[in-house]
């Protein structure tokens, strides 16, 4: 093992090499992007249809403008969200899910269902762990 590498990273590199994938684990890379605090919430909000920036900000009121802008840019960069500028005065901008973004809605829905049905068990486990 090389200095500074943890065992998980070694296994990921070995797995990637075994299946012919160069570089970092694709699952980790994707989950790092869509599993942050805001991305999933914004994608699910956009699942209801295209929205303008201020409309998104109203529907997700606890996100700052700066974080909303950055998260939308990241989602756009990953091909999950498309940004359309309308030639109006002043210009208006609308965000919508791409086909790739839409493809995440069903898996997110399963995760949301799992979280909702498992929250009581998770909470009870936390109480038991914290009491020990």
MARKE-748912 format. One line per 10 residues: number of its first residue (from 1); their letters; for each residue x, y, z of N, C-alpha, C. Coordinates in Angstrom, 3 decimals, padded with zeros to 6 digits. Example, Ala and Ser with C-alpha at 12.3 -4.5 7.8 and 13.67 -1.06 7.14 Angstrom:
1 = as = 013.190 -005.690 007.800 012.300 -004.500 007.800 013.200 -003.300 007.800 | 012.850 -002.250 007.080 013.670 -001.060 007.140 012.900 000.030 007.870
# end
This chain:
1 = xxxxxxxxxx = 000.844 -001.175 000.000 000.000 000.000 000.000 000.892 001.242 000.000 | 000.534 002.208 -000.838 001.297 003.441 -000.914 000.911 004.353 000.240 | 001.863 005.172 000.672 001.594 006.106 001.759 000.449 007.037 001.376 | -000.446 007.280 002.310 -001.529 008.227 002.088 -002.772 007.632 001.446 | -002.723 006.370 001.039 -003.900 005.750 000.437 -004.590 004.884 001.481 | -005.900 005.023 001.569 -006.615 004.161 002.492 -007.002 002.870 001.783 | -007.386 001.887 002.556 -007.680 000.568 002.006 -008.850 000.607 001.033 | -009.846 001.456 001.308 -011.004 001.558 000.400 -010.553 002.037 -000.976 | -009.667 002.996 -001.023 -009.177 003.514 -002.304 -008.416 002.430 -003.065 | -007.651 001.630 -002.356 -006.926 000.524 -002.989 -007.921 -000.453 -003.618
11 = xxxxxxxxxx = -008.971 -000.802 -002.882 -009.978 -001.727 -003.418 -010.706 -001.129 -004.617 | -011.003 000.150 -004.558 -011.674 000.809 -005.683 -010.781 000.768 -006.918 | -009.502 001.058 -006.745 -008.585 001.017 -007.876 -008.478 -000.397 -008.440 | -008.434 -001.394 -007.552 -008.355 -002.785 -008.014 -009.633 -003.182 -008.750 | -010.790 -002.769 -008.216 -012.066 -003.067 -008.877 -012.098 -002.421 -010.262 | -011.741 -001.154 -010.319 -011.747 -000.453 -011.604 -010.820 -001.134 -012.610 | -009.646 -001.538 -012.150 -008.701 -002.213 -013.039 -009.272 -003.555 -013.495 | -009.936 -004.271 -012.582 -010.491 -005.588 -012.918 -011.591 -005.489 -013.967 | -012.381 -004.427 -013.904 -013.477 -004.281 -014.867 -013.100 -003.351 -016.021 | -011.840 -002.944 -016.072 -011.347 -002.159 -017.203 -011.677 -000.687 -017.150
21 = xxxxxxxxxx = -011.911 -000.144 -015.968 -012.221 001.281 -015.847 -010.982 002.052 -015.408 | -010.601 003.063 -016.162 -009.478 003.890 -015.728 -009.941 004.903 -014.689 | -009.053 005.332 -013.839 -009.338 006.442 -012.942 -010.268 006.109 -011.794 | -010.913 007.151 -011.270 -011.711 006.999 -010.058 -012.995 006.211 -010.301 | -013.575 005.745 -009.234 -014.806 004.962 -009.278 -015.949 005.816 -009.830 | -016.615 005.360 -010.895 -017.697 006.164 -011.471 -018.879 006.327 -010.524 | -019.155 005.326 -009.704 -020.267 005.434 -008.757 -019.986 006.535 -007.752 | -018.779 006.543 -007.222 -018.410 007.580 -006.255 -018.478 008.960 -006.897 | -017.986 009.064 -008.128 -017.982 010.343 -008.824 -019.404 010.872 -009.000 | -020.324 010.012 -009.444 -021.709 010.442 -009.653 -022.376 010.764 -008.320
31 = xxxxxxxxxx = -022.215 009.896 -007.331 -022.862 010.133 -006.037 -022.335 011.389 -005.351 | -021.062 011.685 -005.542 -020.520 012.935 -004.991 -021.239 014.142 -005.575 | -021.627 014.068 -006.835 -022.282 015.197 -007.502 -023.757 015.304 -007.146 | -024.488 014.180 -007.204 -025.936 014.253 -006.998 -026.342 014.034 -005.548 | -025.382 013.612 -004.723 -025.706 013.334 -003.325 -025.391 014.480 -002.390 | -025.080 015.639 -002.925 -024.796 016.773 -002.043 -026.095 017.304 -001.440 | -025.988 018.347 -000.689 -027.139 018.859 000.066 -028.282 019.346 -000.820 | -027.987 019.890 -002.003 -029.005 020.569 -002.791 -029.372 019.915 -004.111 | -028.482 019.160 -004.715 -028.712 018.661 -006.076 -029.972 017.821 -006.197 | -030.139 016.858 -005.310 -031.299 015.985 -005.395 -032.592 016.782 -005.229
41 = xxxxxxxxxx = -032.595 017.710 -004.301 -033.788 018.535 -004.069 -034.114 019.374 -005.295 | -033.106 019.963 -005.920 -033.349 020.767 -007.117 -033.804 019.904 -008.289 | -033.207 018.735 -008.450 -033.638 017.846 -009.529 -035.087 017.414 -009.331 | -035.457 017.087 -008.100 -036.840 016.679 -007.835 -037.799 017.860 -008.024 | -037.363 019.056 -007.704 -038.188 020.243 -007.923 -038.395 020.470 -009.420 | -037.339 020.283 -010.199 -037.441 020.457 -011.648 -038.202 019.318 -012.327 | -038.402 018.217 -011.618 -039.173 017.104 -012.183 -040.608 017.530 -012.469 | -041.077 018.551 -011.767 -042.424 019.071 -011.991 -042.540 019.943 -013.218 | -041.443 020.231 -013.862 -041.450 021.045 -015.069 -040.445 022.167 -014.994 | -040.225 022.846 -016.115 -039.249 023.938 -016.165 -039.584 025.036 -015.164
51 = xxxxxxxxxx = -038.539 025.651 -014.626 -038.723 026.716 -013.649 -037.684 027.805 -013.878 | -038.089 029.013 -013.567 -037.138 030.125 -013.588 -036.364 030.141 -012.279 | -035.265 030.875 -012.298 -034.372 030.921 -011.140 -035.126 031.330 -009.877 | -035.866 032.444 -009.942 -036.565 032.922 -008.747 -037.645 031.959 -008.286 | -038.255 031.259 -009.210 -039.250 030.261 -008.847 -038.578 029.112 -008.091 | -037.419 028.669 -008.564 -036.660 027.644 -007.845 -036.283 028.131 -006.456 | -035.866 029.372 -006.375 -035.455 029.935 -005.084 -036.634 029.995 -004.114 | -037.819 030.293 -004.622 -039.010 030.304 -003.760 -039.383 028.896 -003.307 | -039.238 027.927 -004.186 -039.617 026.554 -003.849 -038.589 025.857 -002.956 | -037.361 026.360 -002.962 -036.305 025.848 -002.076 -035.777 027.053 -001.294
61 = xxxxxxxxxx = -036.563 027.565 -000.351 -036.262 028.856 000.257 -035.011 028.892 001.140 | -034.556 027.746 001.620 -033.395 027.780 002.513 -032.058 027.695 001.779 | -032.075 027.703 000.447 -030.827 027.719 -000.316 -030.478 029.175 -000.636 | -029.211 029.508 -000.503 -028.779 030.862 -000.839 -028.734 031.024 -002.353 | -028.786 032.270 -002.811 -028.699 032.523 -004.256 -027.391 032.000 -004.818 | -026.317 032.210 -004.077 -025.001 031.755 -004.535 -024.968 030.232 -004.676 | -025.518 029.518 -003.679 -025.507 028.062 -003.731 -026.454 027.543 -004.808 | -027.585 028.214 -005.003 -028.505 027.831 -006.066 -027.825 027.971 -007.421 | -027.159 029.093 -007.633 -026.437 029.324 -008.889 -025.373 028.263 -009.104 | -024.569 027.983 -008.076 -023.479 027.010 -008.205 -024.015 025.608 -008.456
71 = xxxxxxxxxx = -025.060 025.231 -007.743 -025.611 023.885 -007.908 -026.221 023.721 -009.297 | -026.930 024.735 -009.767 -027.489 024.666 -011.121 -026.379 024.567 -012.164 | -025.300 025.290 -011.974 -024.160 025.204 -012.908 -023.558 023.805 -012.898 | -023.404 023.241 -011.705 -022.845 021.891 -011.600 -023.755 020.869 -012.285 | -025.066 020.994 -012.065 -026.021 020.080 -012.689 -026.044 020.264 -014.201 | -025.869 021.492 -014.634 -025.807 021.783 -016.067 -024.532 021.176 -016.655 | -023.433 021.330 -015.963 -022.149 020.779 -016.420 -022.216 019.267 -016.569 | -022.933 018.609 -015.655 -023.060 017.152 -015.699 -024.128 016.679 -016.686 | -024.809 017.623 -017.336 -025.792 017.248 -018.339 -027.146 016.866 -017.786 | -027.410 017.196 -016.530 -028.675 016.831 -015.899 -029.727 017.930 -016.022
81 = xxxxxxxxxx = -029.268 019.166 -016.165 -030.150 020.328 -016.252 -029.746 021.151 -017.468 | -030.740 021.675 -018.157 -030.493 022.578 -019.284 -030.956 023.978 -018.896 | -030.219 024.956 -019.356 -030.519 026.367 -019.091 -030.883 027.010 -020.411 | -032.023 027.691 -020.432 -032.459 028.364 -021.653 -032.673 029.840 -021.346 | -032.050 030.679 -022.149 -032.187 032.128 -022.003 -033.192 032.601 -023.044 | -034.185 033.371 -022.590 -035.200 033.922 -023.486 -034.858 035.367 -023.790 | -035.019 035.737 -025.049 -034.692 037.080 -025.510 -035.832 038.040 -025.164 | -035.890 038.385 -023.897 -036.884 039.344 -023.410 -036.140 040.481 -022.730 | -036.850 041.512 -022.384 -036.240 042.638 -021.664 -036.866 042.724 -020.284 | -036.163 042.472 -019.214 -034.809 041.897 -019.175 -034.844 040.423 -019.576
91 = xxxxxxxxxx = -033.678 039.879 -019.945 -033.640 038.475 -020.345 -034.129 037.579 -019.196 | -034.864 036.550 -019.535 -035.290 035.593 -018.522 -034.620 034.256 -018.806 | -034.408 033.514 -017.747 -033.707 032.233 -017.838 -034.596 031.166 -017.219 | -034.642 030.028 -017.881 -035.442 028.913 -017.392 -034.554 027.675 -017.320 | -034.791 026.868 -016.298 -034.047 025.627 -016.102 -035.018 024.461 -016.227 | -034.546 023.384 -016.845 -035.361 022.183 -016.999 -034.451 020.967 -016.950 | -035.060 019.830 -016.660 -034.301 018.587 -016.678 -034.030 018.170 -018.115 | -032.864 017.617 -018.341 -032.545 016.993 -019.622 -033.071 015.551 -019.570 | -032.936 014.834 -020.657 -033.313 013.420 -020.648 -032.515 012.657 -019.590 | -031.237 012.996 -019.471 -030.398 012.351 -018.456 -030.904 012.688 -017.057
101 = xxxxxxxxxx = -031.279 013.950 -016.839 -031.835 014.349 -015.549 -033.129 013.621 -015.243 | -033.996 013.487 -016.254 -035.248 012.748 -016.068 -034.990 011.292 -015.701 | -033.898 010.730 -016.214 -033.605 009.322 -015.938 -033.270 009.079 -014.473 | -032.983 010.119 -013.722 -032.691 009.983 -012.283 -033.941 010.009 -011.412 | -035.055 010.461 -011.936 -036.238 010.661 -011.103 -036.752 009.353 -010.516 | -036.822 008.295 -011.305 -037.301 007.008 -010.778 -036.358 006.470 -009.698 | -035.030 006.414 -009.933 -034.149 005.966 -008.840 -034.248 006.862 -007.597 | -034.352 008.178 -007.790 -034.527 009.070 -006.640 -035.830 008.756 -005.920 | -036.876 008.480 -006.680 -038.166 008.136 -006.073 -038.050 006.903 -005.198 | -037.307 005.893 -005.674 -037.098 004.686 -004.868 -036.320 005.017 -003.600
111 = xxxxxxxxxx = -035.312 005.861 -003.726 -034.524 006.254 -002.556 -035.382 007.027 -001.558 | -036.226 007.911 -002.045 -037.112 008.676 -001.168 -038.084 007.747 -000.451 | -038.660 006.795 -001.191 -039.566 005.823 -000.564 -038.838 005.017 000.506 | -037.620 004.571 000.185 -036.844 003.807 001.152 -036.565 004.644 002.397 | -036.156 005.886 002.190 -035.856 006.769 003.326 -037.094 006.983 004.194 | -038.224 007.227 003.551 -039.462 007.433 004.312 -039.858 006.187 005.100 | -039.735 005.021 004.490 -040.146 003.802 005.182 -039.110 003.325 006.200 | -037.880 003.784 006.074 -036.808 003.337 006.969 -036.474 004.337 008.069 | -037.022 005.533 008.023 -036.623 006.573 008.969 -036.871 006.182 010.420 | -037.988 005.522 010.704 -038.259 005.110 012.085 -037.194 004.132 012.575
121 = xxxxxxxxxx = -036.815 003.165 011.732 -035.771 002.208 012.106 -034.421 002.900 012.289 | -034.118 003.829 011.418 -032.853 004.562 011.520 -032.826 005.393 012.797 | -033.924 006.068 013.090 -034.009 006.886 014.304 -033.847 006.024 015.553 | -034.514 004.876 015.577 -034.409 003.969 016.729 -032.979 003.457 016.884 | -032.335 003.152 015.768 -030.955 002.694 015.823 -030.036 003.775 016.368 | -030.264 005.006 015.954 -029.450 006.122 016.473 -029.618 006.286 017.967 | -030.862 006.165 018.448 -031.130 006.287 019.888 -030.393 005.171 020.636 | -030.479 003.942 020.138 -029.784 002.816 020.798 -028.274 003.035 020.783 | -027.738 003.475 019.658 -026.300 003.683 019.550 -025.844 004.793 020.511 | -026.576 005.908 020.521 -026.206 007.032 021.372 -026.331 006.706 022.856
131 = xx = -027.231 005.785 023.200 -027.416 005.406 024.605 -026.314 004.464 025.084 | -025.669 003.778 024.147 -024.630 002.800 024.525 -023.340 003.476 024.903
# end
